[in-house]
Amino acid sequence: MAEEKRKGKESKGSMTVQEAGRRGGQRTAQTHGKEFYEMIGHKGGQRVKELIEEGKRAKGLMPEK
Protein backbone atom coordinates (compact mmCIF):
# COMPACT_ATOMS: atom_id res chain seq x y z
CA MET A 1 0.00 0.00 0.00
CA ALA A 2 2.81 2.45 0.87
CA GLU A 3 4.44 1.46 -2.38
CA GLU A 4 1.28 2.41 -4.29
CA LYS A 5 1.22 5.84 -2.65
CA ARG A 6 4.87 6.42 -3.53
CA LYS A 7 4.30 5.47 -7.16
CA GLY A 8 1.35 7.84 -7.32
CA LYS A 9 3.41 10.74 -6.06
CA GLU A 10 6.23 10.03 -8.50
CA SER A 11 3.86 10.13 -11.43
CA LYS A 12 2.63 13.58 -10.36
CA GLY A 13 6.15 14.99 -10.47
CA SER A 14 6.63 15.20 -6.71
CA MET A 15 9.87 14.16 -5.12
CA THR A 16 10.60 12.36 -1.88
CA VAL A 17 12.15 14.09 1.10
CA GLN A 18 15.30 12.03 0.51
CA GLU A 19 15.55 13.19 -3.08
CA ALA A 20 14.93 16.81 -2.12
CA GLY A 21 17.70 16.63 0.49
CA ARG A 22 20.13 15.08 -1.94
CA ARG A 23 19.40 17.69 -4.60
CA GLY A 24 19.73 20.50 -2.06
CA GLY A 25 23.07 19.15 -0.88
CA GLN A 26 24.33 18.90 -4.43
CA ARG A 27 23.26 22.47 -5.16
CA THR A 28 24.94 23.74 -1.99
CA ALA A 29 28.15 21.93 -2.94
CA GLN A 30 28.08 23.51 -6.41
CA THR A 31 27.37 26.98 -5.04
CA HIS A 32 29.75 27.07 -2.07
CA GLY A 33 32.43 24.47 -2.76
CA LYS A 34 34.64 22.35 -0.52
CA GLU A 35 35.88 25.25 1.62
CA PHE A 36 32.34 25.94 2.83
CA TYR A 37 31.97 22.41 4.20
CA GLU A 38 35.41 22.59 5.82
CA MET A 39 34.51 25.88 7.50
CA ILE A 40 31.14 24.76 8.89
CA GLY A 41 32.66 21.45 10.00
CA HIS A 42 35.36 23.30 11.92
CA LYS A 43 32.81 25.63 13.53
CA GLY A 44 30.70 22.68 14.61
CA GLY A 45 33.71 20.86 16.03
CA GLN A 46 34.76 23.90 18.03
CA ARG A 47 31.26 24.27 19.47
CA VAL A 48 31.18 20.62 20.53
CA LYS A 49 34.56 21.08 22.22
CA GLU A 50 33.22 24.11 24.12
CA LEU A 51 30.11 22.23 25.23
CA ILE A 52 32.19 19.30 26.51
CA GLU A 53 34.40 21.67 28.50
CA GLU A 54 31.32 23.42 29.95
CA GLY A 55 29.89 20.08 30.99
CA LYS A 56 33.11 19.04 32.69
CA ARG A 57 33.32 22.35 34.56
CA ALA A 58 29.70 22.00 35.65
CA LYS A 59 30.47 18.57 37.13
CA GLY A 60 33.61 19.88 38.80
CA LEU A 61 35.95 17.74 36.71
CA MET A 62 37.88 20.71 35.31
CA PRO A 63 39.10 23.91 36.93
CA GLU A 64 37.54 27.12 35.62
CA LYS A 65 39.64 29.29 33.31
Biopython code that builds the backbone (N, CA, C, O; Angstrom):
import numpy as np
from Bio.PDB.StructureBuilder import StructureBuilder

atoms = [
    (1, "MET", "N", (0.823, -1.193, 0.000)),
    (1, "MET", "CA", (0.000, 0.000, 0.000)),
    (1, "MET", "C", (0.869, 1.260, 0.000)),
    (1, "MET", "O", (0.605, 2.193, -0.758)),
    (2, "ALA", "N", (1.907, 1.292, 0.848)),
    (2, "ALA", "CA", (2.806, 2.445, 0.869)),
    (2, "ALA", "C", (3.510, 2.583, -0.469)),
    (2, "ALA", "O", (3.796, 3.688, -0.929)),
    (3, "GLU", "N", (3.784, 1.441, -1.083)),
    (3, "GLU", "CA", (4.439, 1.457, -2.383)),
    (3, "GLU", "C", (3.534, 2.099, -3.431)),
    (3, "GLU", "O", (4.010, 2.832, -4.298)),
    (4, "GLU", "N", (2.231, 1.826, -3.354)),
    (4, "GLU", "CA", (1.283, 2.412, -4.294)),
    (4, "GLU", "C", (1.226, 3.923, -4.130)),
    (4, "GLU", "O", (1.163, 4.652, -5.119)),
    (5, "LYS", "N", (1.247, 4.397, -2.896)),
    (5, "LYS", "CA", (1.220, 5.839, -2.649)),
    (5, "LYS", "C", (2.465, 6.496, -3.233)),
    (5, "LYS", "O", (2.384, 7.555, -3.855)),
    (6, "ARG", "N", (3.618, 5.859, -3.029)),
    (6, "ARG", "CA", (4.866, 6.416, -3.530)),
    (6, "ARG", "C", (4.837, 6.502, -5.044)),
    (6, "ARG", "O", (5.247, 7.514, -5.613)),
    (7, "LYS", "N", (4.363, 5.464, -5.701)),
    (7, "LYS", "CA", (4.295, 5.470, -7.160)),
    (7, "LYS", "C", (3.376, 6.572, -7.646)),
    (7, "LYS", "O", (3.654, 7.218, -8.656)),
    (8, "GLY", "N", (2.286, 6.789, -6.934)),
    (8, "GLY", "CA", (1.353, 7.835, -7.320)),
    (8, "GLY", "C", (1.971, 9.209, -7.236)),
    (8, "GLY", "O", (1.733, 10.050, -8.102)),
    (9, "LYS", "N", (2.757, 9.448, -6.215)),
    (9, "LYS", "CA", (3.405, 10.745, -6.065)),
    (9, "LYS", "C", (4.460, 10.963, -7.144)),
    (9, "LYS", "O", (4.607, 12.069, -7.662)),
    (10, "GLU", "N", (5.193, 9.902, -7.479)),
    (10, "GLU", "CA", (6.227, 10.031, -8.496)),
    (10, "GLU", "C", (5.624, 10.389, -9.850)),
    (10, "GLU", "O", (6.214, 11.151, -10.615)),
    (11, "SER", "N", (4.469, 9.846, -10.138)),
    (11, "SER", "CA", (3.859, 10.127, -11.435)),
    (11, "SER", "C", (3.346, 11.568, -11.511)),
    (11, "SER", "O", (3.168, 12.101, -12.607)),
    (12, "LYS", "N", (3.110, 12.195, -10.371)),
    (12, "LYS", "CA", (2.632, 13.575, -10.357)),
    (12, "LYS", "C", (3.778, 14.576, -10.440)),
    (12, "LYS", "O", (3.538, 15.778, -10.559)),
    (13, "GLY", "N", (5.016, 14.099, -10.379)),
    (13, "GLY", "CA", (6.146, 14.990, -10.472)),
    (13, "GLY", "C", (6.697, 15.392, -9.121)),
    (13, "GLY", "O", (7.654, 16.164, -9.057)),
    (14, "SER", "N", (6.122, 14.893, -8.037)),
    (14, "SER", "CA", (6.627, 15.205, -6.707)),
    (14, "SER", "C", (7.899, 14.428, -6.450)),
    (14, "SER", "O", (8.177, 13.433, -7.119)),
    (15, "MET", "N", (8.665, 14.882, -5.487)),
    (15, "MET", "CA", (9.875, 14.158, -5.120)),
    (15, "MET", "C", (9.806, 13.788, -3.647)),
    (15, "MET", "O", (9.068, 14.402, -2.877)),
    (16, "THR", "N", (10.572, 12.789, -3.267)),
    (16, "THR", "CA", (10.596, 12.358, -1.884)),
    (16, "THR", "C", (11.454, 13.325, -1.074)),
    (16, "THR", "O", (12.210, 14.119, -1.633)),
    (17, "VAL", "N", (11.331, 13.250, 0.219)),
    (17, "VAL", "CA", (12.148, 14.086, 1.102)),
    (17, "VAL", "C", (13.621, 13.754, 0.897)),
    (17, "VAL", "O", (14.471, 14.645, 0.886)),
    (18, "GLN", "N", (13.918, 12.464, 0.733)),
    (18, "GLN", "CA", (15.296, 12.034, 0.514)),
    (18, "GLN", "C", (15.867, 12.648, -0.765)),
    (18, "GLN", "O", (16.997, 13.136, -0.775)),
    (19, "GLU", "N", (15.093, 12.623, -1.823)),
    (19, "GLU", "CA", (15.554, 13.188, -3.085)),
    (19, "GLU", "C", (15.735, 14.701, -2.977)),
    (19, "GLU", "O", (16.700, 15.251, -3.507)),
    (20, "ALA", "N", (14.821, 15.362, -2.302)),
    (20, "ALA", "CA", (14.931, 16.813, -2.122)),
    (20, "ALA", "C", (16.196, 17.162, -1.337)),
    (20, "ALA", "O", (16.896, 18.117, -1.675)),
    (21, "GLY", "N", (16.484, 16.391, -0.298)),
    (21, "GLY", "CA", (17.697, 16.631, 0.493)),
    (21, "GLY", "C", (18.957, 16.426, -0.315)),
    (21, "GLY", "O", (19.902, 17.209, -0.220)),
    (22, "ARG", "N", (18.968, 15.368, -1.113)),
    (22, "ARG", "CA", (20.133, 15.084, -1.941)),
    (22, "ARG", "C", (20.351, 16.200, -2.962)),
    (22, "ARG", "O", (21.476, 16.659, -3.162)),
    (23, "ARG", "N", (19.274, 16.627, -3.599)),
    (23, "ARG", "CA", (19.398, 17.687, -4.600)),
    (23, "ARG", "C", (19.840, 19.003, -3.959)),
    (23, "ARG", "O", (20.636, 19.744, -4.534)),
    (24, "GLY", "N", (19.317, 19.285, -2.765)),
    (24, "GLY", "CA", (19.726, 20.500, -2.062)),
    (24, "GLY", "C", (21.188, 20.460, -1.672)),
    (24, "GLY", "O", (21.887, 21.468, -1.772)),
    (25, "GLY", "N", (21.654, 19.309, -1.229)),
    (25, "GLY", "CA", (23.066, 19.155, -0.880)),
    (25, "GLY", "C", (23.972, 19.310, -2.084)),
    (25, "GLY", "O", (25.040, 19.916, -1.996)),
    (26, "GLN", "N", (23.544, 18.762, -3.204)),
    (26, "GLN", "CA", (24.335, 18.903, -4.428)),
    (26, "GLN", "C", (24.403, 20.357, -4.873)),
    (26, "GLN", "O", (25.451, 20.832, -5.310)),
    (27, "ARG", "N", (23.284, 21.058, -4.759)),
    (27, "ARG", "CA", (23.256, 22.468, -5.161)),
    (27, "ARG", "C", (24.156, 23.305, -4.243)),
    (27, "ARG", "O", (24.882, 24.183, -4.709)),
    (28, "THR", "N", (24.100, 23.025, -2.941)),
    (28, "THR", "CA", (24.945, 23.741, -1.990)),
    (28, "THR", "C", (26.418, 23.495, -2.299)),
    (28, "THR", "O", (27.227, 24.422, -2.252)),
    (29, "ALA", "N", (26.766, 22.257, -2.612)),
    (29, "ALA", "CA", (28.152, 21.928, -2.944)),
    (29, "ALA", "C", (28.597, 22.678, -4.198)),
    (29, "ALA", "O", (29.726, 23.167, -4.257)),
    (30, "GLN", "N", (27.734, 22.773, -5.184)),
    (30, "GLN", "CA", (28.076, 23.506, -6.413)),
    (30, "GLN", "C", (28.242, 24.993, -6.132)),
    (30, "GLN", "O", (29.147, 25.633, -6.668)),
    (31, "THR", "N", (27.377, 25.536, -5.299)),
    (31, "THR", "CA", (27.366, 26.975, -5.037)),
    (31, "THR", "C", (28.537, 27.400, -4.153)),
    (31, "THR", "O", (29.205, 28.394, -4.436)),
    (32, "HIS", "N", (28.784, 26.642, -3.080)),
    (32, "HIS", "CA", (29.747, 27.075, -2.071)),
    (32, "HIS", "C", (31.100, 26.380, -2.135)),
    (32, "HIS", "O", (32.100, 26.970, -1.725)),
    (33, "GLY", "N", (31.167, 25.178, -2.621)),
    (33, "GLY", "CA", (32.432, 24.469, -2.760)),
    (33, "GLY", "C", (32.910, 23.797, -1.484)),
    (33, "GLY", "O", (32.262, 23.866, -0.439)),
    (34, "LYS", "N", (34.066, 23.143, -1.598)),
    (34, "LYS", "CA", (34.638, 22.345, -0.521)),
    (34, "LYS", "C", (34.991, 23.192, 0.708)),
    (34, "LYS", "O", (34.823, 22.735, 1.838)),
    (35, "GLU", "N", (35.466, 24.389, 0.503)),
    (35, "GLU", "CA", (35.883, 25.254, 1.615)),
    (35, "GLU", "C", (34.723, 25.545, 2.563)),
    (35, "GLU", "O", (34.916, 25.638, 3.775)),
    (36, "PHE", "N", (33.535, 25.685, 2.019)),
    (36, "PHE", "CA", (32.343, 25.940, 2.827)),
    (36, "PHE", "C", (32.117, 24.803, 3.813)),
    (36, "PHE", "O", (31.885, 25.045, 4.997)),
    (37, "TYR", "N", (32.182, 23.567, 3.332)),
    (37, "TYR", "CA", (31.967, 22.411, 4.195)),
    (37, "TYR", "C", (33.077, 22.293, 5.240)),
    (37, "TYR", "O", (32.816, 21.914, 6.381)),
    (38, "GLU", "N", (34.303, 22.613, 4.858)),
    (38, "GLU", "CA", (35.410, 22.595, 5.825)),
    (38, "GLU", "C", (35.180, 23.628, 6.924)),
    (38, "GLU", "O", (35.404, 23.348, 8.102)),
    (39, "MET", "N", (34.737, 24.810, 6.543)),
    (39, "MET", "CA", (34.508, 25.885, 7.502)),
    (39, "MET", "C", (33.382, 25.532, 8.485)),
    (39, "MET", "O", (33.548, 25.690, 9.694)),
    (40, "ILE", "N", (32.250, 25.060, 7.978)),
    (40, "ILE", "CA", (31.139, 24.761, 8.886)),
    (40, "ILE", "C", (31.445, 23.534, 9.737)),
    (40, "ILE", "O", (30.963, 23.430, 10.865)),
    (41, "GLY", "N", (32.238, 22.607, 9.211)),
    (41, "GLY", "CA", (32.655, 21.452, 9.999)),
    (41, "GLY", "C", (33.562, 21.869, 11.144)),
    (41, "GLY", "O", (33.443, 21.352, 12.254)),
    (42, "HIS", "N", (34.456, 22.793, 10.881)),
    (42, "HIS", "CA", (35.361, 23.295, 11.921)),
    (42, "HIS", "C", (34.577, 24.043, 12.997)),
    (42, "HIS", "O", (34.814, 23.852, 14.190)),
    (43, "LYS", "N", (33.645, 24.890, 12.574)),
    (43, "LYS", "CA", (32.810, 25.626, 13.528)),
    (43, "LYS", "C", (32.038, 24.673, 14.434)),
    (43, "LYS", "O", (31.978, 24.865, 15.648)),
    (44, "GLY", "N", (31.456, 23.656, 13.834)),
    (44, "GLY", "CA", (30.698, 22.675, 14.610)),
    (44, "GLY", "C", (31.574, 21.929, 15.588)),
    (44, "GLY", "O", (31.171, 21.693, 16.726)),
    (45, "GLY", "N", (32.768, 21.554, 15.163)),
    (45, "GLY", "CA", (33.705, 20.857, 16.032)),
    (45, "GLY", "C", (34.139, 21.714, 17.210)),
    (45, "GLY", "O", (34.266, 21.219, 18.330)),
    (46, "GLN", "N", (34.365, 22.992, 16.959)),
    (46, "GLN", "CA", (34.761, 23.903, 18.031)),
    (46, "GLN", "C", (33.630, 24.060, 19.043)),
    (46, "GLN", "O", (33.877, 24.114, 20.247)),
    (47, "ARG", "N", (32.410, 24.132, 18.565)),
    (47, "ARG", "CA", (31.262, 24.273, 19.471)),
    (47, "ARG", "C", (31.099, 23.035, 20.335)),
    (47, "ARG", "O", (30.813, 23.147, 21.527)),
    (48, "VAL", "N", (31.273, 21.863, 19.758)),
    (48, "VAL", "CA", (31.178, 20.622, 20.531)),
    (48, "VAL", "C", (32.254, 20.604, 21.611)),
    (48, "VAL", "O", (31.989, 20.216, 22.749)),
    (49, "LYS", "N", (33.455, 21.020, 21.259)),
    (49, "LYS", "CA", (34.560, 21.081, 22.221)),
    (49, "LYS", "C", (34.197, 22.007, 23.387)),
    (49, "LYS", "O", (34.429, 21.668, 24.547)),
    (50, "GLU", "N", (33.627, 23.174, 23.076)),
    (50, "GLU", "CA", (33.218, 24.115, 24.120)),
    (50, "GLU", "C", (32.152, 23.507, 25.034)),
    (50, "GLU", "O", (32.215, 23.654, 26.255)),
    (51, "LEU", "N", (31.183, 22.830, 24.440)),
    (51, "LEU", "CA", (30.112, 22.226, 25.234)),
    (51, "LEU", "C", (30.641, 21.130, 26.154)),
    (51, "LEU", "O", (30.184, 21.002, 27.290)),
    (52, "ILE", "N", (31.588, 20.346, 25.679)),
    (52, "ILE", "CA", (32.188, 19.298, 26.510)),
    (52, "ILE", "C", (32.918, 19.932, 27.689)),
    (52, "ILE", "O", (32.783, 19.471, 28.823)),
    (53, "GLU", "N", (33.689, 20.987, 27.430)),
    (53, "GLU", "CA", (34.402, 21.672, 28.503)),
    (53, "GLU", "C", (33.430, 22.270, 29.518)),
    (53, "GLU", "O", (33.673, 22.194, 30.723)),
    (54, "GLU", "N", (32.327, 22.866, 29.044)),
    (54, "GLU", "CA", (31.321, 23.422, 29.953)),
    (54, "GLU", "C", (30.716, 22.336, 30.829)),
    (54, "GLU", "O", (30.508, 22.539, 32.025)),
    (55, "GLY", "N", (30.439, 21.196, 30.238)),
    (55, "GLY", "CA", (29.886, 20.082, 30.993)),
    (55, "GLY", "C", (30.836, 19.576, 32.055)),
    (55, "GLY", "O", (30.417, 19.265, 33.170)),
    (56, "LYS", "N", (32.106, 19.491, 31.722)),
    (56, "LYS", "CA", (33.113, 19.036, 32.690)),
    (56, "LYS", "C", (33.248, 20.038, 33.838)),
    (56, "LYS", "O", (33.358, 19.647, 35.000)),
    (57, "ARG", "N", (33.240, 21.328, 33.505)),
    (57, "ARG", "CA", (33.323, 22.348, 34.556)),
    (57, "ARG", "C", (32.097, 22.285, 35.463)),
    (57, "ARG", "O", (32.217, 22.443, 36.678)),
    (58, "ALA", "N", (30.921, 22.056, 34.884)),
    (58, "ALA", "CA", (29.696, 22.003, 35.649)),
    (58, "ALA", "C", (29.718, 20.817, 36.636)),
    (58, "ALA", "O", (29.149, 20.903, 37.724)),
    (59, "LYS", "N", (30.365, 19.736, 36.255)),
    (59, "LYS", "CA", (30.466, 18.570, 37.131)),
    (59, "LYS", "C", (31.660, 18.667, 38.077)),
    (59, "LYS", "O", (31.841, 17.803, 38.935)),
    (60, "GLY", "N", (32.456, 19.691, 37.930)),
    (60, "GLY", "CA", (33.613, 19.878, 38.802)),
    (60, "GLY", "C", (34.810, 19.043, 38.401)),
    (60, "GLY", "O", (35.709, 18.825, 39.214)),
    (61, "LEU", "N", (34.842, 18.574, 37.177)),
    (61, "LEU", "CA", (35.949, 17.739, 36.709)),
    (61, "LEU", "C", (37.105, 18.550, 36.155)),
    (61, "LEU", "O", (38.203, 18.024, 35.967)),
    (62, "MET", "N", (36.865, 19.840, 35.889)),
    (62, "MET", "CA", (37.881, 20.711, 35.308)),
    (62, "MET", "C", (37.891, 22.034, 36.063)),
    (62, "MET", "O", (36.831, 22.552, 36.414)),
    (63, "PRO", "N", (39.064, 22.582, 36.315)),
    (63, "PRO", "CA", (39.104, 23.909, 36.934)),
    (63, "PRO", "C", (38.608, 24.980, 35.951)),
    (63, "PRO", "O", (38.766, 24.831, 34.740)),
    (64, "GLU", "N", (38.019, 26.042, 36.465)),
    (64, "GLU", "CA", (37.542, 27.124, 35.624)),
    (64, "GLU", "C", (38.713, 27.925, 35.109)),
    (64, "GLU", "O", (39.746, 28.021, 35.771)),
    (65, "LYS", "N", (38.560, 28.498, 33.934)),
    (65, "LYS", "CA", (39.636, 29.292, 33.309)),
    (65, "LYS", "C", (39.725, 30.655, 33.940)),
    (65, "LYS", "O", (40.567, 31.463, 33.548)),
]
sb = StructureBuilder()
sb.init_structure("model")
sb.init_model(0)
sb.init_chain("A")
sb.init_seg("    ")
for serial, (resi, resn, name, xyz) in enumerate(atoms, 1):
    if name == "N":
        sb.init_residue(resn, " ", resi, " ")
    sb.init_atom(name, np.array(xyz, "f"), 0.0, 1.0, " ", f" {name:<3s}", serial, name[0])
structure = sb.get_structure()
